[in-house]
């Protein structure tokens, strides 16, 4: 069984058809719905996910996204771009059967990024956080149903982007003024909200964070079937949590190739660290291909178009190297 490869989410440029063509051409066995933040507010990761919310709206202020009482131009634009991206993906996945990944921002990163009317983050208001998570769950239900209708042969994998999760758990998210940080959110509250959200999808749910100190154990307990992370940020402190995750069947989406232009090593060299980790954890080499999906370390929005294409092809070759030579 070959180790898979896929992308994280974002790509450079603003052409939806070009992006869908690149993704489906590079990842024939595990394409994803590309995000194109260069188009502007609403195409960015946060704005796109706010566009999915049900009965909750947001608009752009100079400081970022802020809650609104009614849908405005920014929410509408976000939905329209998502529709354009889905149309393009549908065109290039006619008759496709296999895995297909869609991404949305998770409730805790959204709560840290979305401002209440007064300008402070929603994160400081537990009731507002609950409402946000509920609205996101409804929106994701509709979005996933739409994706399944458009690409009926796909096994949809839902990726929730939670780059701020560690900061939320450790009380490191800065307030609007920047002079203080919001109080850490209780781990059980965080875990419970994630568990409820994961339940909207009956397929695989992957949580992505390219920040250090990814809370592997918490995500596994909440029911994530996979964790996507920047492999270069791992330390040996995480060994136990990763070993337990792998042994309980959690997939590792290992971000082993830089997300911005850099010289690419040979594909085998890119996954050398993964093989070393396996040896260190005393895991059977034969399990590597089933447990690891190779990805770039983060989204590719900041890369040049040529590098973004090269990296995706490189990930596929690196995954093949891992499957052929797990030792």
NORCORCOR-V29497 format. One record per residue. N is the residue number from 1. PSI is psi as a letter, one per 40 degrees, with the letter a starting at -180 (none if undefined). D_CENTER is the distance of its C-alpha to the mean C-alpha in Angstrom with 1 decimal. Layout:
[[N PSI D_CENTER] [N PSI D_CENTER]]
This chain:
[[1 h 24.1] [2 i 22.0] [3 h 18.9] [4 i 16.2] [5 i 14.1] [6 i 11.3] [7 i 9.3] [8 d 5.9] [9 c 6.5] [10 i 9.5] [11 i 13.0] [12 i 16.3] [13 a 19.0] [14 e 19.5] [15 h 20.7] [16 d 18.7] [17 d 21.1] [18 d 20.9] [19 d 17.1] [20 d 17.3] [21 d 20.2] [22 d 18.6] [23 d 15.5] [24 d 17.8] [25 d 20.4] [26 d 18.4] [27 g 16.4] [28 d 19.2] [29 e 18.1] [30 g 14.3] [31 i 13.5] [32 i 10.6] [33 h 11.0] [34 i 11.1] [35 h 10.8] [36 g 14.0] [37 e 14.3] [38 e 17.7] [39 d 19.2] [40 a 19.3] [41 h 18.5] [42 d 16.8] [43 e 14.8] [44 i 12.9] [45 d 9.5] [46 d 11.6] [47 d 14.4] [48 d 12.7] [49 d 11.5] [50 d 15.0] [51 e 16.4] [52 e 15.3] [53 i 17.2] [54 h 20.5] [55 f 23.7] [56 h 21.9] [57 i 21.9] [58 i 21.2] [59 i 22.6] [60 h 22.4] [61 i 24.8] [62 d 25.5] [63 e 23.7] [64 a 20.5] [65 h 19.5] [66 i 22.2] [67 i 22.9] [68 i 25.5] [69 d 28.1] [70 i 27.7] [71 h 25.5] [72 a 26.2] [73 d 25.7] [74 d 22.2] [75 d 20.8] [76 d 22.7] [77 d 21.5] [78 d 17.8] [79 d 18.7] [80 d 20.8] [81 d 18.3] [82 d 15.9] [83 d 19.0] [84 d 19.9] [85 d 16.6] [86 d 17.1] [87 d 20.7] [88 d 20.0] [89 d 17.7] [90 d 20.3] [91 d 23.0] [92 e 21.7] [93 f 20.8] [94 h 24.3] [95 e 25.3] [96 h 22.0] [97 h 21.7] [98 a 18.9] [99 i 15.2] [100 h 13.0] [101 h 9.2] [102 i 8.2] [103 i 5.3] [104 i 6.6] [105 h 7.0] [106 i 8.5] [107 d 12.3] [108 d 13.1] [109 d 11.3] [110 d 12.8] [111 d 16.0] [112 e 16.3] [113 d 15.8] [114 h 18.0] [115 i 21.7] [116 i 24.4] [117 d 27.7] [118 e 29.1] [119 e 26.4] [120 i 25.0] [121 i 21.4] [122 d 21.0] [123 d 20.0] [124 e 23.7] [125 h 24.7] [126 d 23.9] [127 d 25.1] [128 d 23.0] [129 d 19.8] [130 d 21.0] [131 d 21.7] [132 d 18.3] [133 d 16.5] [134 d 19.1] [135 d 18.8] [136 d 15.0] [137 d 15.8] [138 d 18.5] [139 d 16.5] [140 d 13.8] [141 d 16.9] [142 d 18.4] [143 d 15.5] [144 d 15.0] [145 d 18.8] [146 d 19.0] [147 d 16.7] [148 d 18.8] [149 d 21.9] [150 d 21.2] [151 g 20.2] [152 d 22.1] [153 e 22.0] [154 i 18.2] [155 h 16.7] [156 h 13.6] [157 h 10.5] [158 h 8.3] [159 h 4.6] [160 h 4.7] [161 h 3.7] [162 f 7.1] [163 d 8.6] [164 e 11.9] [165 d 12.2] [166 d 14.7] [167 d 16.6] [168 d 17.0] [169 d 18.4] [170 e 20.6] [171 f 21.9] [172 e 20.8] [173 h 19.4] [174 i 22.2] [175 i 24.3] [176 d 25.1] [177 d 28.1] [178 e 26.3] [179 e 29.2] [180 i 27.8] [181 i 24.7] [182 i 23.8] [183 i 24.8] [184 i 22.4] [185 h 21.2] [186 h 22.7] [187 d 20.6] [188 d 21.9] [189 d 21.0] [190 d 17.3] [191 d 17.3] [192 d 19.2] [193 d 17.0] [194 d 13.9] [195 d 16.3] [196 d 17.6] [197 d 14.4] [198 d 13.3] [199 e 16.9] [200 e 16.3] [201 h 15.0] [202 e 17.4] [203 a 15.3] [204 h 12.6] [205 h 9.8] [206 h 7.2] [207 h 5.9] [208 h 4.1] [209 h 6.9] [210 f 9.1] [211 i 12.0] [212 i 14.9] [213 f 16.0] [214 h 13.0] [215 g 14.8] [216 d 14.7] [217 d 17.7] [218 d 16.7] [219 d 13.4] [220 d 15.7] [221 d 18.3] [222 e 16.2] [223 e 15.6] [224 h 12.2] [225 e 13.0] [226 i 10.6] [227 h 9.1] [228 h 7.1] [229 i 9.1] [230 h 11.5] [231 d 14.5] [232 e 17.1] [233 e 16.5] [234 i 17.6] [235 i 21.1] [236 e 23.6] [237 d 23.3] [238 e 20.1] [239 d 22.0] [240 d 23.3] [241 d 20.0] [242 d 18.4] [243 d 21.7] [244 d 21.7] [245 d 18.2] [246 d 19.1] [247 d 22.5] [248 e 21.2] [249 e 19.2] [250 h 15.6] [251 i 13.8] [252 h 12.7] [253 g 10.1] [254 h 12.2] [255 g 11.5] [256 e 15.2] [257 h 15.8] [258 i 15.9] [259 e 13.7] [260 i 16.9] [261 h 20.3] [262 i 21.9] [263 h 24.4] [264 h 22.9] [265 a 24.7] [266 i 25.7] [267 d 23.0] [268 d 24.6] [269 d 24.6] [270 d 20.8] [271 e 20.5] [272 d 23.6] [273 d 21.8] [274 d 20.1] [275 d 23.7] [276 d 25.1] [277 d 22.7] [278 d 23.8] [279 d 27.4] [280 d 27.0] [281 e 25.7] [282 f 28.4] [283 i 26.2] [284 h 27.7] [285 d 26.7] [286 d 26.8] [287 e 23.7] [288 d 21.5] [289 d 20.8] [290 d 19.9] [291 e 17.7] [292 h 15.7] [293 h 13.4] [294 h 13.7] [295 i 11.1] [296 i 11.6] [297 d 11.1] [298 a 8.7] [299 i 8.6] [300 e 12.2] [301 d 13.4] [302 e 16.0] [303 i 17.3] [304 i 20.4] [305 d 20.2] [306 d 22.3] [307 d 20.2] [308 d 16.9] [309 d 18.9] [310 d 20.5] [311 d 17.3] [312 d 15.9] [313 d 19.4] [314 d 19.6] [315 d 16.6] [316 d 18.4] [317 d 21.7] [318 d 20.3] [319 d 19.1] [320 d 22.6] [321 d 24.2] [322 d 22.6] [323 d 23.7] [324 d 27.2] [325 g 27.9] [326 d 26.1] [327 none 28.9]]
